Structures are given as structure tokens and as C-alpha cells.
Amino acid sequence: MPSFVCIGKDCKFETSAPTEDEMMTKIAEHAKTAHKMDPIPPDMMVKVKAAIKK
Ligand SMILES: [Zn+2]
């Protein structure tokens, strides 16, 4: 199952989901509520995708 640890500074958010699509939904929700990124900027999205462990 893919897992993700937030790359935000001092952020300890971790999540996992059965599919990368569900993962991206969870990450988008977290980015919105915790980091006020709505949507996640493209340059950050690249880093987010690189941080997902498959
Ligand atoms: Zn975070």
C-alpha cells in the first residue's frame, strides 16, 4: 500500500491508501486544511509525488 509522509516543514502528517488516487485525495485535503494550499501548486505536487512510497 502506498504511504506518504508530509514534506511540509515541521509537519508530522502521515497517511496511506490502497491506491495512488485515494492517496492524492487525502494529501490534497491535508494540504488544504494544514498548509492552506488549495490546490497544491504544481512545483509542490512534483515533490509530493516524489515523496510517495509505493
Ligand atoms: Zn503537512
mmCIF file of the protein (N, C-alpha, C, O) and its ligand, coordinates in Angstrom:
data_MODEL
# 
_entry.id   MODEL 
# 
loop_
_entity.id 
_entity.type 
_entity.pdbx_number_of_molecules 
1 polymer     1 
2 non-polymer 1 
# 
_entity_poly.entity_id                      1 
_entity_poly.type                           'polypeptide(L)' 
_entity_poly.nstd_linkage                   no 
_entity_poly.nstd_monomer                   no 
_entity_poly.pdbx_seq_one_letter_code       MPSFVCIGKDCKFETSAPTEDEMMTKIAEHAKTAHKMDPIPPDMMVKVKAAIKK 
_entity_poly.pdbx_seq_one_letter_code_can   MPSFVCIGKDCKFETSAPTEDEMMTKIAEHAKTAHKMDPIPPDMMVKVKAAIKK 
_entity_poly.pdbx_strand_id                 A 
# 
loop_
_entity_poly_seq.entity_id 
_entity_poly_seq.num 
_entity_poly_seq.mon_id 
_entity_poly_seq.hetero 
1 1  MET n 
1 2  PRO n 
1 3  SER n 
1 4  PHE n 
1 5  VAL n 
1 6  CYS n 
1 7  ILE n 
1 8  GLY n 
1 9  LYS n 
1 10 ASP n 
1 11 CYS n 
1 12 LYS n 
1 13 PHE n 
1 14 GLU n 
1 15 THR n 
1 16 SER n 
1 17 ALA n 
1 18 PRO n 
1 19 THR n 
1 20 GLU n 
1 21 ASP n 
1 22 GLU n 
1 23 MET n 
1 24 MET n 
1 25 THR n 
1 26 LYS n 
1 27 ILE n 
1 28 ALA n 
1 29 GLU n 
1 30 HIS n 
1 31 ALA n 
1 32 LYS n 
1 33 THR n 
1 34 ALA n 
1 35 HIS n 
1 36 LYS n 
1 37 MET n 
1 38 ASP n 
1 39 PRO n 
1 40 ILE n 
1 41 PRO n 
1 42 PRO n 
1 43 ASP n 
1 44 MET n 
1 45 MET n 
1 46 VAL n 
1 47 LYS n 
1 48 VAL n 
1 49 LYS n 
1 50 ALA n 
1 51 ALA n 
1 52 ILE n 
1 53 LYS n 
1 54 LYS n 
# 
loop_
_struct_asym.id 
_struct_asym.entity_id 
A 1 
B 2 
# 
loop_
_chem_comp.id 
_chem_comp.type 
_chem_comp.mon_nstd_flag 
ALA 'L-peptide linking' y 
ASP 'L-peptide linking' y 
CYS 'L-peptide linking' y 
GLU 'L-peptide linking' y 
GLY 'peptide linking'   y 
HIS 'L-peptide linking' y 
ILE 'L-peptide linking' y 
LYS 'L-peptide linking' y 
MET 'L-peptide linking' y 
PHE 'L-peptide linking' y 
PRO 'L-peptide linking' y 
SER 'L-peptide linking' y 
THR 'L-peptide linking' y 
VAL 'L-peptide linking' y 
ZN  non-polymer         . 
# 
_pdbx_entity_nonpoly.entity_id   2 
_pdbx_entity_nonpoly.name        ? 
_pdbx_entity_nonpoly.comp_id     ZN 
# 
_pdbx_nonpoly_scheme.asym_id         B 
_pdbx_nonpoly_scheme.entity_id       2 
_pdbx_nonpoly_scheme.mon_id          ZN 
_pdbx_nonpoly_scheme.ndb_seq_num     1 
_pdbx_nonpoly_scheme.pdb_seq_num     101 
_pdbx_nonpoly_scheme.auth_seq_num    101 
_pdbx_nonpoly_scheme.pdb_mon_id      ZN 
_pdbx_nonpoly_scheme.auth_mon_id     ZN 
_pdbx_nonpoly_scheme.pdb_strand_id   A 
_pdbx_nonpoly_scheme.pdb_ins_code    . 
# 
loop_
_atom_site.group_PDB 
_atom_site.id 
_atom_site.type_symbol 
_atom_site.label_atom_id 
_atom_site.label_alt_id 
_atom_site.label_comp_id 
_atom_site.label_asym_id 
_atom_site.label_entity_id 
_atom_site.label_seq_id 
_atom_site.pdbx_PDB_ins_code 
_atom_site.Cartn_x 
_atom_site.Cartn_y 
_atom_site.Cartn_z 
_atom_site.occupancy 
_atom_site.B_iso_or_equiv 
_atom_site.pdbx_formal_charge 
_atom_site.auth_seq_id 
_atom_site.auth_comp_id 
_atom_site.auth_asym_id 
_atom_site.auth_atom_id 
_atom_site.pdbx_PDB_model_num 
ATOM   1   N  N  . MET A 1 1  ? 0.855  -1.191 0.000  1.00 0.00 ? 1   MET A N  1 
ATOM   2   C  CA . MET A 1 1  ? 0.000  0.000  0.000  1.00 0.00 ? 1   MET A CA 1 
ATOM   3   C  C  . MET A 1 1  ? 0.895  1.247  0.000  1.00 0.00 ? 1   MET A C  1 
ATOM   4   O  O  . MET A 1 1  ? 1.823  1.343  0.803  1.00 0.00 ? 1   MET A O  1 
ATOM   5   N  N  . PRO A 1 2  ? 0.621  2.190  -0.891 1.00 0.00 ? 2   PRO A N  1 
ATOM   6   C  CA . PRO A 1 2  ? 1.448  3.405  -0.917 1.00 0.00 ? 2   PRO A CA 1 
ATOM   7   C  C  . PRO A 1 2  ? 1.340  4.177  0.398  1.00 0.00 ? 2   PRO A C  1 
ATOM   8   O  O  . PRO A 1 2  ? 0.278  4.207  1.019  1.00 0.00 ? 2   PRO A O  1 
ATOM   9   N  N  . SER A 1 3  ? 2.428  4.794  0.813  1.00 0.00 ? 3   SER A N  1 
ATOM   10  C  CA . SER A 1 3  ? 2.402  5.620  2.015  1.00 0.00 ? 3   SER A CA 1 
ATOM   11  C  C  . SER A 1 3  ? 3.078  6.950  1.724  1.00 0.00 ? 3   SER A C  1 
ATOM   12  O  O  . SER A 1 3  ? 3.877  7.086  0.797  1.00 0.00 ? 3   SER A O  1 
ATOM   13  N  N  . PHE A 1 4  ? 2.728  7.923  2.552  1.00 0.00 ? 4   PHE A N  1 
ATOM   14  C  CA . PHE A 1 4  ? 3.231  9.280  2.341  1.00 0.00 ? 4   PHE A CA 1 
ATOM   15  C  C  . PHE A 1 4  ? 3.464  9.946  3.684  1.00 0.00 ? 4   PHE A C  1 
ATOM   16  O  O  . PHE A 1 4  ? 2.619  9.885  4.577  1.00 0.00 ? 4   PHE A O  1 
ATOM   17  N  N  . VAL A 1 5  ? 4.622  10.584 3.818  1.00 0.00 ? 5   VAL A N  1 
ATOM   18  C  CA . VAL A 1 5  ? 4.900  11.418 4.984  1.00 0.00 ? 5   VAL A CA 1 
ATOM   19  C  C  . VAL A 1 5  ? 5.017  12.838 4.470  1.00 0.00 ? 5   VAL A C  1 
ATOM   20  O  O  . VAL A 1 5  ? 5.765  13.102 3.528  1.00 0.00 ? 5   VAL A O  1 
ATOM   21  N  N  . CYS A 1 6  ? 4.286  13.752 5.080  1.00 0.00 ? 6   CYS A N  1 
ATOM   22  C  CA . CYS A 1 6  ? 4.223  15.129 4.585  1.00 0.00 ? 6   CYS A CA 1 
ATOM   23  C  C  . CYS A 1 6  ? 5.608  15.757 4.525  1.00 0.00 ? 6   CYS A C  1 
ATOM   24  O  O  . CYS A 1 6  ? 6.434  15.594 5.423  1.00 0.00 ? 6   CYS A O  1 
ATOM   25  N  N  . ILE A 1 7  ? 5.831  16.484 3.425  1.00 0.00 ? 7   ILE A N  1 
ATOM   26  C  CA . ILE A 1 7  ? 7.118  17.149 3.242  1.00 0.00 ? 7   ILE A CA 1 
ATOM   27  C  C  . ILE A 1 7  ? 7.093  18.575 3.776  1.00 0.00 ? 7   ILE A C  1 
ATOM   28  O  O  . ILE A 1 7  ? 8.080  19.302 3.664  1.00 0.00 ? 7   ILE A O  1 
ATOM   29  N  N  . GLY A 1 8  ? 5.967  18.972 4.355  1.00 0.00 ? 8   GLY A N  1 
ATOM   30  C  CA . GLY A 1 8  ? 5.842  20.306 4.950  1.00 0.00 ? 8   GLY A CA 1 
ATOM   31  C  C  . GLY A 1 8  ? 6.782  20.457 6.131  1.00 0.00 ? 8   GLY A C  1 
ATOM   32  O  O  . GLY A 1 8  ? 7.042  19.494 6.853  1.00 0.00 ? 8   GLY A O  1 
ATOM   33  N  N  . LYS A 1 9  ? 7.291  21.663 6.329  1.00 0.00 ? 9   LYS A N  1 
ATOM   34  C  CA . LYS A 1 9  ? 8.216  21.925 7.424  1.00 0.00 ? 9   LYS A CA 1 
ATOM   35  C  C  . LYS A 1 9  ? 7.510  21.687 8.765  1.00 0.00 ? 9   LYS A C  1 
ATOM   36  O  O  . LYS A 1 9  ? 6.406  22.180 8.999  1.00 0.00 ? 9   LYS A O  1 
ATOM   37  N  N  . ASP A 1 10 ? 8.174  20.918 9.639  1.00 0.00 ? 10  ASP A N  1 
ATOM   38  C  CA . ASP A 1 10 ? 7.639  20.621 10.968 1.00 0.00 ? 10  ASP A CA 1 
ATOM   39  C  C  . ASP A 1 10 ? 6.266  19.960 10.930 1.00 0.00 ? 10  ASP A C  1 
ATOM   40  O  O  . ASP A 1 10 ? 5.511  20.049 11.897 1.00 0.00 ? 10  ASP A O  1 
ATOM   41  N  N  . CYS A 1 11 ? 5.942  19.312 9.846  1.00 0.00 ? 11  CYS A N  1 
ATOM   42  C  CA . CYS A 1 11 ? 4.649  18.637 9.744  1.00 0.00 ? 11  CYS A CA 1 
ATOM   43  C  C  . CYS A 1 11 ? 4.863  17.136 9.853  1.00 0.00 ? 11  CYS A C  1 
ATOM   44  O  O  . CYS A 1 11 ? 5.694  16.565 9.147  1.00 0.00 ? 11  CYS A O  1 
ATOM   45  N  N  . LYS A 1 12 ? 4.108  16.502 10.742 1.00 0.00 ? 12  LYS A N  1 
ATOM   46  C  CA . LYS A 1 12 ? 4.282  15.074 11.008 1.00 0.00 ? 12  LYS A CA 1 
ATOM   47  C  C  . LYS A 1 12 ? 3.176  14.227 10.393 1.00 0.00 ? 12  LYS A C  1 
ATOM   48  O  O  . LYS A 1 12 ? 3.026  13.051 10.724 1.00 0.00 ? 12  LYS A O  1 
ATOM   49  N  N  . PHE A 1 13 ? 2.406  14.830 9.500  1.00 0.00 ? 13  PHE A N  1 
ATOM   50  C  CA . PHE A 1 13 ? 1.294  14.114 8.885  1.00 0.00 ? 13  PHE A CA 1 
ATOM   51  C  C  . PHE A 1 13 ? 1.779  12.902 8.082  1.00 0.00 ? 13  PHE A C  1 
ATOM   52  O  O  . PHE A 1 13 ? 2.692  12.997 7.262  1.00 0.00 ? 13  PHE A O  1 
ATOM   53  N  N  . GLU A 1 14 ? 1.142  11.776 8.344  1.00 0.00 ? 14  GLU A N  1 
ATOM   54  C  CA . GLU A 1 14 ? 1.428  10.562 7.572  1.00 0.00 ? 14  GLU A CA 1 
ATOM   55  C  C  . GLU A 1 14 ? 0.117  9.954  7.128  1.00 0.00 ? 14  GLU A C  1 
ATOM   56  O  O  . GLU A 1 14 ? -0.880 10.022 7.848  1.00 0.00 ? 14  GLU A O  1 
ATOM   57  N  N  . THR A 1 15 ? 0.110  9.364  5.957  1.00 0.00 ? 15  THR A N  1 
ATOM   58  C  CA . THR A 1 15 ? -1.098 8.689  5.502  1.00 0.00 ? 15  THR A CA 1 
ATOM   59  C  C  . THR A 1 15 ? -0.738 7.538  4.570  1.00 0.00 ? 15  THR A C  1 
ATOM   60  O  O  . THR A 1 15 ? 0.380  7.442  4.062  1.00 0.00 ? 15  THR A O  1 
ATOM   61  N  N  . SER A 1 16 ? -1.713 6.679  4.367  1.00 0.00 ? 16  SER A N  1 
ATOM   62  C  CA . SER A 1 16 ? -1.549 5.618  3.385  1.00 0.00 ? 16  SER A CA 1 
ATOM   63  C  C  . SER A 1 16 ? -2.923 5.335  2.799  1.00 0.00 ? 16  SER A C  1 
ATOM   64  O  O  . SER A 1 16 ? -3.946 5.615  3.425  1.00 0.00 ? 16  SER A O  1 
ATOM   65  N  N  . ALA A 1 17 ? -2.939 4.784  1.605  1.00 0.00 ? 17  ALA A N  1 
ATOM   66  C  CA . ALA A 1 17 ? -4.196 4.487  0.934  1.00 0.00 ? 17  ALA A CA 1 
ATOM   67  C  C  . ALA A 1 17 ? -3.959 3.347  -0.045 1.00 0.00 ? 17  ALA A C  1 
ATOM   68  O  O  . ALA A 1 17 ? -2.838 3.140  -0.511 1.00 0.00 ? 17  ALA A O  1 
ATOM   69  N  N  . PRO A 1 18 ? -5.023 2.607  -0.356 1.00 0.00 ? 18  PRO A N  1 
ATOM   70  C  CA . PRO A 1 18 ? -4.870 1.450  -1.254 1.00 0.00 ? 18  PRO A CA 1 
ATOM   71  C  C  . PRO A 1 18 ? -4.435 1.837  -2.660 1.00 0.00 ? 18  PRO A C  1 
ATOM   72  O  O  . PRO A 1 18 ? -3.766 1.055  -3.336 1.00 0.00 ? 18  PRO A O  1 
ATOM   73  N  N  . THR A 1 19 ? -4.803 3.028  -3.108 1.00 0.00 ? 19  THR A N  1 
ATOM   74  C  CA . THR A 1 19 ? -4.443 3.451  -4.463 1.00 0.00 ? 19  THR A CA 1 
ATOM   75  C  C  . THR A 1 19 ? -3.844 4.851  -4.422 1.00 0.00 ? 19  THR A C  1 
ATOM   76  O  O  . THR A 1 19 ? -4.060 5.608  -3.476 1.00 0.00 ? 19  THR A O  1 
ATOM   77  N  N  . GLU A 1 20 ? -3.085 5.183  -5.471 1.00 0.00 ? 20  GLU A N  1 
ATOM   78  C  CA . GLU A 1 20 ? -2.464 6.499  -5.515 1.00 0.00 ? 20  GLU A CA 1 
ATOM   79  C  C  . GLU A 1 20 ? -3.530 7.598  -5.661 1.00 0.00 ? 20  GLU A C  1 
ATOM   80  O  O  . GLU A 1 20 ? -3.351 8.710  -5.165 1.00 0.00 ? 20  GLU A O  1 
ATOM   81  N  N  . ASP A 1 21 ? -4.637 7.278  -6.344 1.00 0.00 ? 21  ASP A N  1 
ATOM   82  C  CA . ASP A 1 21 ? -5.731 8.246  -6.475 1.00 0.00 ? 21  ASP A CA 1 
ATOM   83  C  C  . ASP A 1 21 ? -6.297 8.632  -5.117 1.00 0.00 ? 21  ASP A C  1 
ATOM   84  O  O  . ASP A 1 21 ? -6.495 9.811  -4.824 1.00 0.00 ? 21  ASP A O  1 
ATOM   85  N  N  . GLU A 1 22 ? -6.559 7.606  -4.279 1.00 0.00 ? 22  GLU A N  1 
ATOM   86  C  CA . GLU A 1 22 ? -7.080 7.884  -2.940 1.00 0.00 ? 22  GLU A CA 1 
ATOM   87  C  C  . GLU A 1 22 ? -6.059 8.633  -2.108 1.00 0.00 ? 22  GLU A C  1 
ATOM   88  O  O  . GLU A 1 22 ? -6.401 9.504  -1.309 1.00 0.00 ? 22  GLU A O  1 
ATOM   89  N  N  . MET A 1 23 ? -4.797 8.279  -2.310 1.00 0.00 ? 23  MET A N  1 
ATOM   90  C  CA . MET A 1 23 ? -3.708 8.957  -1.621 1.00 0.00 ? 23  MET A CA 1 
ATOM   91  C  C  . MET A 1 23 ? -3.696 10.443 -1.976 1.00 0.00 ? 23  MET A C  1 
ATOM   92  O  O  . MET A 1 23 ? -3.589 11.293 -1.092 1.00 0.00 ? 23  MET A O  1 
ATOM   93  N  N  . MET A 1 24 ? -3.802 10.752 -3.252 1.00 0.00 ? 24  MET A N  1 
ATOM   94  C  CA . MET A 1 24 ? -3.769 12.149 -3.678 1.00 0.00 ? 24  MET A CA 1 
ATOM   95  C  C  . MET A 1 24 ? -4.950 12.934 -3.102 1.00 0.00 ? 24  MET A C  1 
ATOM   96  O  O  . MET A 1 24 ? -4.821 14.113 -2.775 1.00 0.00 ? 24  MET A O  1 
ATOM   97  N  N  . THR A 1 25 ? -6.103 12.267 -2.980 1.00 0.00 ? 25  THR A N  1 
ATOM   98  C  CA . THR A 1 25 ? -7.266 12.920 -2.375 1.00 0.00 ? 25  THR A CA 1 
ATOM   99  C  C  . THR A 1 25 ? -6.981 13.274 -0.923 1.00 0.00 ? 25  THR A C  1 
ATOM   100 O  O  . THR A 1 25 ? -7.282 14.379 -0.472 1.00 0.00 ? 25  THR A O  1 
ATOM   101 N  N  . LYS A 1 26 ? -6.399 12.326 -0.196 1.00 0.00 ? 26  LYS A N  1 
ATOM   102 C  CA . LYS A 1 26 ? -6.078 12.562 1.216  1.00 0.00 ? 26  LYS A CA 1 
ATOM   103 C  C  . LYS A 1 26 ? -5.025 13.648 1.363  1.00 0.00 ? 26  LYS A C  1 
ATOM   104 O  O  . LYS A 1 26 ? -5.114 14.492 2.254  1.00 0.00 ? 26  LYS A O  1 
ATOM   105 N  N  . ILE A 1 27 ? -4.026 13.624 0.486  1.00 0.00 ? 27  ILE A N  1 
ATOM   106 C  CA . ILE A 1 27 ? -2.949 14.625 0.547  1.00 0.00 ? 27  ILE A CA 1 
ATOM   107 C  C  . ILE A 1 27 ? -3.497 16.014 0.219  1.00 0.00 ? 27  ILE A C  1 
ATOM   108 O  O  . ILE A 1 27 ? -3.141 16.999 0.866  1.00 0.00 ? 27  ILE A O  1 
ATOM   109 N  N  . ALA A 1 28 ? -4.371 16.082 -0.794 1.00 0.00 ? 28  ALA A N  1 
ATOM   110 C  CA . ALA A 1 28 ? -4.963 17.370 -1.169 1.00 0.00 ? 28  ALA A CA 1 
ATOM   111 C  C  . ALA A 1 28 ? -5.763 17.945 -0.007 1.00 0.00 ? 28  ALA A C  1 
ATOM   112 O  O  . ALA A 1 28 ? -5.709 19.145 0.264  1.00 0.00 ? 28  ALA A O  1 
ATOM   113 N  N  . GLU A 1 29 ? -6.507 17.076 0.678  1.00 0.00 ? 29  GLU A N  1 
ATOM   114 C  CA . GLU A 1 29 ? -7.315 17.512 1.823  1.00 0.00 ? 29  GLU A CA 1 
ATOM   115 C  C  . GLU A 1 29 ? -6.413 18.031 2.949  1.00 0.00 ? 29  GLU A C  1 
ATOM   116 O  O  . GLU A 1 29 ? -6.694 19.064 3.557  1.00 0.00 ? 29  GLU A O  1 
ATOM   117 N  N  . HIS A 1 30 ? -5.333 17.303 3.215  1.00 0.00 ? 30  HIS A N  1 
ATOM   118 C  CA . HIS A 1 30 ? -4.390 17.719 4.250  1.00 0.00 ? 30  HIS A CA 1 
ATOM   119 C  C  . HIS A 1 30 ? -3.714 19.032 3.877  1.00 0.00 ? 30  HIS A C  1 
ATOM   120 O  O  . HIS A 1 30 ? -3.579 19.923 4.715  1.00 0.00 ? 30  HIS A O  1 
ATOM   121 N  N  . ALA A 1 31 ? -3.289 19.152 2.619  1.00 0.00 ? 31  ALA A N  1 
ATOM   122 C  CA . ALA A 1 31 ? -2.604 20.366 2.157  1.00 0.00 ? 31  ALA A CA 1 
ATOM   123 C  C  . ALA A 1 31 ? -3.515 21.585 2.316  1.00 0.00 ? 31  ALA A C  1 
ATOM   124 O  O  . ALA A 1 31 ? -3.072 22.680 2.664  1.00 0.00 ? 31  ALA A O  1 
ATOM   125 N  N  . LYS A 1 32 ? -4.795 21.357 2.049  1.00 0.00 ? 32  LYS A N  1 
ATOM   126 C  CA . LYS A 1 32 ? -5.783 22.435 2.140  1.00 0.00 ? 32  LYS A CA 1 
ATOM   127 C  C  . LYS A 1 32 ? -5.992 22.872 3.586  1.00 0.00 ? 32  LYS A C  1 
ATOM   128 O  O  . LYS A 1 32 ? -5.973 24.065 3.892  1.00 0.00 ? 32  LYS A O  1 
ATOM   129 N  N  . THR A 1 33 ? -6.193 21.889 4.477  1.00 0.00 ? 33  THR A N  1 
ATOM   130 C  CA . THR A 1 33 ? -6.528 22.230 5.863  1.00 0.00 ? 33  THR A CA 1 
ATOM   131 C  C  . THR A 1 33 ? -5.302 22.634 6.675  1.00 0.00 ? 33  THR A C  1 
ATOM   132 O  O  . THR A 1 33 ? -5.380 23.534 7.510  1.00 0.00 ? 33  THR A O  1 
ATOM   133 N  N  . ALA A 1 34 ? -4.163 21.970 6.433  1.00 0.00 ? 34  ALA A N  1 
ATOM   134 C  CA . ALA A 1 34 ? -2.987 22.219 7.269  1.00 0.00 ? 34  ALA A CA 1 
ATOM   135 C  C  . ALA A 1 34 ? -2.045 23.253 6.675  1.00 0.00 ? 34  ALA A C  1 
ATOM   136 O  O  . ALA A 1 34 ? -1.369 23.970 7.413  1.00 0.00 ? 34  ALA A O  1 
ATOM   137 N  N  . HIS A 1 35 ? -1.993 23.341 5.351  1.00 0.00 ? 35  HIS A N  1 
ATOM   138 C  CA . HIS A 1 35 ? -0.996 24.208 4.715  1.00 0.00 ? 35  HIS A CA 1 
ATOM   139 C  C  . HIS A 1 35 ? -1.604 25.292 3.832  1.00 0.00 ? 35  HIS A C  1 
ATOM   140 O  O  . HIS A 1 35 ? -0.894 26.037 3.157  1.00 0.00 ? 35  HIS A O  1 
ATOM   141 N  N  . LYS A 1 36 ? -2.945 25.364 3.852  1.00 0.00 ? 36  LYS A N  1 
ATOM   142 C  CA . LYS A 1 36 ? -3.652 26.385 3.068  1.00 0.00 ? 36  LYS A CA 1 
ATOM   143 C  C  . LYS A 1 36 ? -3.266 26.369 1.590  1.00 0.00 ? 36  LYS A C  1 
ATOM   144 O  O  . LYS A 1 36 ? -3.215 27.412 0.938  1.00 0.00 ? 36  LYS A O  1 
ATOM   145 N  N  . MET A 1 37 ? -2.998 25.184 1.079  1.00 0.00 ? 37  MET A N  1 
ATOM   146 C  CA . MET A 1 37 ? -2.712 25.013 -0.355 1.00 0.00 ? 37  MET A CA 1 
ATOM   147 C  C  . MET A 1 37 ? -3.961 24.451 -1.019 1.00 0.00 ? 37  MET A C  1 
ATOM   148 O  O  . MET A 1 37 ? -4.300 23.282 -0.830 1.00 0.00 ? 37  MET A O  1 
ATOM   149 N  N  . ASP A 1 38 ? -4.634 25.272 -1.784 1.00 0.00 ? 38  ASP A N  1 
ATOM   150 C  CA . ASP A 1 38 ? -5.871 24.849 -2.434 1.00 0.00 ? 38  ASP A CA 1 
ATOM   151 C  C  . ASP A 1 38 ? -5.981 25.494 -3.795 1.00 0.00 ? 38  ASP A C  1 
ATOM   152 O  O  . ASP A 1 38 ? -6.474 26.618 -3.894 1.00 0.00 ? 38  ASP A O  1 
ATOM   153 N  N  . PRO A 1 39 ? -5.545 24.838 -4.840 1.00 0.00 ? 39  PRO A N  1 
ATOM   154 C  CA . PRO A 1 39 ? -4.971 23.481 -4.830 1.00 0.00 ? 39  PRO A CA 1 
ATOM   155 C  C  . PRO A 1 39 ? -3.472 23.516 -4.531 1.00 0.00 ? 39  PRO A C  1 
ATOM   156 O  O  . PRO A 1 39 ? -2.889 24.583 -4.334 1.00 0.00 ? 39  PRO A O  1 
ATOM   157 N  N  . ILE A 1 40 ? -2.859 22.330 -4.500 1.00 0.00 ? 40  ILE A N  1 
ATOM   158 C  CA . ILE A 1 40 ? -1.410 22.223 -4.316 1.00 0.00 ? 40  ILE A CA 1 
ATOM   159 C  C  . ILE A 1 40 ? -0.724 22.790 -5.566 1.00 0.00 ? 40  ILE A C  1 
ATOM   160 O  O  . ILE A 1 40 ? -1.054 22.373 -6.677 1.00 0.00 ? 40  ILE A O  1 
ATOM   161 N  N  . PRO A 1 41 ? 0.225  23.730 -5.416 1.00 0.00 ? 41  PRO A N  1 
ATOM   162 C  CA . PRO A 1 41 ? 0.919  24.283 -6.588 1.00 0.00 ? 41  PRO A CA 1 
ATOM   163 C  C  . PRO A 1 41 ? 1.688  23.199 -7.344 1.00 0.00 ? 41  PRO A C  1 
ATOM   164 O  O  . PRO A 1 41 ? 2.157  22.238 -6.733 1.00 0.00 ? 41  PRO A O  1 
ATOM   165 N  N  . PRO A 1 42 ? 1.824  23.341 -8.676 1.00 0.00 ? 42  PRO A N  1 
ATOM   166 C  CA . PRO A 1 42 ? 2.479  22.301 -9.497 1.00 0.00 ? 42  PRO A CA 1 
ATOM   167 C  C  . PRO A 1 42 ? 3.884  21.934 -9.022 1.00 0.00 ? 42  PRO A C  1 
ATOM   168 O  O  . PRO A 1 42 ? 4.250  20.758 -9.037 1.00 0.00 ? 42  PRO A O  1 
ATOM   169 N  N  . ASP A 1 43 ? 4.673  22.921 -8.602 1.00 0.00 ? 43  ASP A N  1 
ATOM   170 C  CA . ASP A 1 43 ? 6.045  22.602 -8.155 1.00 0.00 ? 43  ASP A CA 1 
ATOM   171 C  C  . ASP A 1 43 ? 6.028  21.776 -6.874 1.00 0.00 ? 43  ASP A C  1 
ATOM   172 O  O  . ASP A 1 43 ? 6.884  20.916 -6.667 1.00 0.00 ? 43  ASP A O  1 
ATOM   173 N  N  . MET A 1 44 ? 5.036  22.046 -6.010 1.00 0.00 ? 44  MET A N  1 
ATOM   174 C  CA . MET A 1 44 ? 4.904  21.263 -4.783 1.00 0.00 ? 44  MET A CA 1 
ATOM   175 C  C  . MET A 1 44 ? 4.370  19.868 -5.076 1.00 0.00 ? 44  MET A C  1 
ATOM   176 O  O  . MET A 1 44 ? 4.746  18.893 -4.425 1.00 0.00 ? 44  MET A O  1 
ATOM   177 N  N  . MET A 1 45 ? 3.494  19.789 -6.058 1.00 0.00 ? 45  MET A N  1 
ATOM   178 C  CA . MET A 1 45 ? 2.925  18.496 -6.448 1.00 0.00 ? 45  MET A CA 1 
ATOM   179 C  C  . MET A 1 45 ? 4.006  17.531 -6.912 1.00 0.00 ? 45  MET A C  1 
ATOM   180 O  O  . MET A 1 45 ? 3.944  16.334 -6.633 1.00 0.00 ? 45  MET A O  1 
ATOM   181 N  N  . VAL A 1 46 ? 4.997  18.058 -7.620 1.00 0.00 ? 46  VAL A N  1 
ATOM   182 C  CA . VAL A 1 46 ? 6.122  17.231 -8.065 1.00 0.00 ? 46  VAL A CA 1 
ATOM   183 C  C  . VAL A 1 46 ? 6.842  16.630 -6.850 1.00 0.00 ? 46  VAL A C  1 
ATOM   184 O  O  . VAL A 1 46 ? 7.181  15.447 -6.842 1.00 0.00 ? 46  VAL A O  1 
ATOM   185 N  N  . LYS A 1 47 ? 7.067  17.453 -5.836 1.00 0.00 ? 47  LYS A N  1 
ATOM   186 C  CA . LYS A 1 47 ? 7.749  16.988 -4.615 1.00 0.00 ? 47  LYS A CA 1 
ATOM   187 C  C  . LYS A 1 47 ? 6.892  15.988 -3.852 1.00 0.00 ? 47  LYS A C  1 
ATOM   188 O  O  . LYS A 1 47 ? 7.391  14.994 -3.324 1.00 0.00 ? 47  LYS A O  1 
ATOM   189 N  N  . VAL A 1 48 ? 5.587  16.270 -3.804 1.00 0.00 ? 48  VAL A N  1 
ATOM   190 C  CA . VAL A 1 48 ? 4.657  15.369 -3.128 1.00 0.00 ? 48  VAL A CA 1 
ATOM   191 C  C  . VAL A 1 48 ? 4.686  13.988 -3.781 1.00 0.00 ? 48  VAL A C  1 
ATOM   192 O  O  . VAL A 1 48 ? 4.785  12.968 -3.099 1.00 0.00 ? 48  VAL A O  1 
ATOM   193 N  N  . LYS A 1 49 ? 4.598  13.971 -5.113 1.00 0.00 ? 49  LYS A N  1 
ATOM   194 C  CA . LYS A 1 49 ? 4.576  12.682 -5.811 1.00 0.00 ? 49  LYS A CA 1 
ATOM   195 C  C  . LYS A 1 49 ? 5.886  11.929 -5.621 1.00 0.00 ? 49  LYS A C  1 
ATOM   196 O  O  . LYS A 1 49 ? 5.894  10.701 -5.538 1.00 0.00 ? 49  LYS A O  1 
ATOM   197 N  N  . ALA A 1 50 ? 6.995  12.667 -5.551 1.00 0.00 ? 50  ALA A N  1 
ATOM   198 C  CA . ALA A 1 50 ? 8.297  12.035 -5.328 1.00 0.00 ? 50  ALA A CA 1 
ATOM   199 C  C  . ALA A 1 50 ? 8.391  11.442 -3.920 1.00 0.00 ? 50  ALA A C  1 
ATOM   200 O  O  . ALA A 1 50 ? 9.156  10.509 -3.679 1.00 0.00 ? 50  ALA A O  1 
ATOM   201 N  N  . ALA A 1 51 ? 7.599  11.998 -2.992 1.00 0.00 ? 51  ALA A N  1 
ATOM   202 C  CA . ALA A 1 51 ? 7.670  11.563 -1.591 1.00 0.00 ? 51  ALA A CA 1 
ATOM   203 C  C  . ALA A 1 51 ? 6.771  10.368 -1.305 1.00 0.00 ? 51  ALA A C  1 
ATOM   204 O  O  . ALA A 1 51 ? 6.849  9.784  -0.224 1.00 0.00 ? 51  ALA A O  1 
ATOM   205 N  N  . ILE A 1 52 ? 5.924  9.998  -2.251 1.00 0.00 ? 52  ILE A N  1 
ATOM   206 C  CA . ILE A 1 52 ? 5.040  8.836  -2.054 1.00 0.00 ? 52  ILE A CA 1 
ATOM   207 C  C  . ILE A 1 52 ? 5.846  7.550  -2.220 1.00 0.00 ? 52  ILE A C  1 
ATOM   208 O  O  . ILE A 1 52 ? 6.494  7.324  -3.242 1.00 0.00 ? 52  ILE A O  1 
ATOM   209 N  N  . LYS A 1 53 ? 5.783  6.712  -1.177 1.00 0.00 ? 53  LYS A N  1 
ATOM   210 C  CA . LYS A 1 53 ? 6.452  5.407  -1.244 1.00 0.00 ? 53  LYS A CA 1 
ATOM   211 C  C  . LYS A 1 53 ? 5.460  4.372  -1.711 1.00 0.00 ? 53  LYS A C  1 
ATOM   212 O  O  . LYS A 1 53 ? 4.405  4.183  -1.106 1.00 0.00 ? 53  LYS A O  1 
ATOM   213 N  N  . LYS A 1 54 ? 5.805  3.707  -2.790 1.00 0.00 ? 54  LYS A N  1 
ATOM   214 C  CA . LYS A 1 54 ? 4.878  2.724  -3.346 1.00 0.00 ? 54  LYS A CA 1 
ATOM   215 C  C  . LYS A 1 54 ? 5.182  1.317  -2.844 1.00 0.00 ? 54  LYS A C  1 
ATOM   216 O  O  . LYS A 1 54 ? 4.493  0.367  -3.217 1.00 0.00 ? 54  LYS A O  1 
HETATM 217 ZN ZN . ZN  B 2 .  ? 1.594  18.585 6.197  1.00 0.00 2 101 ZN  A ZN 1 
# 
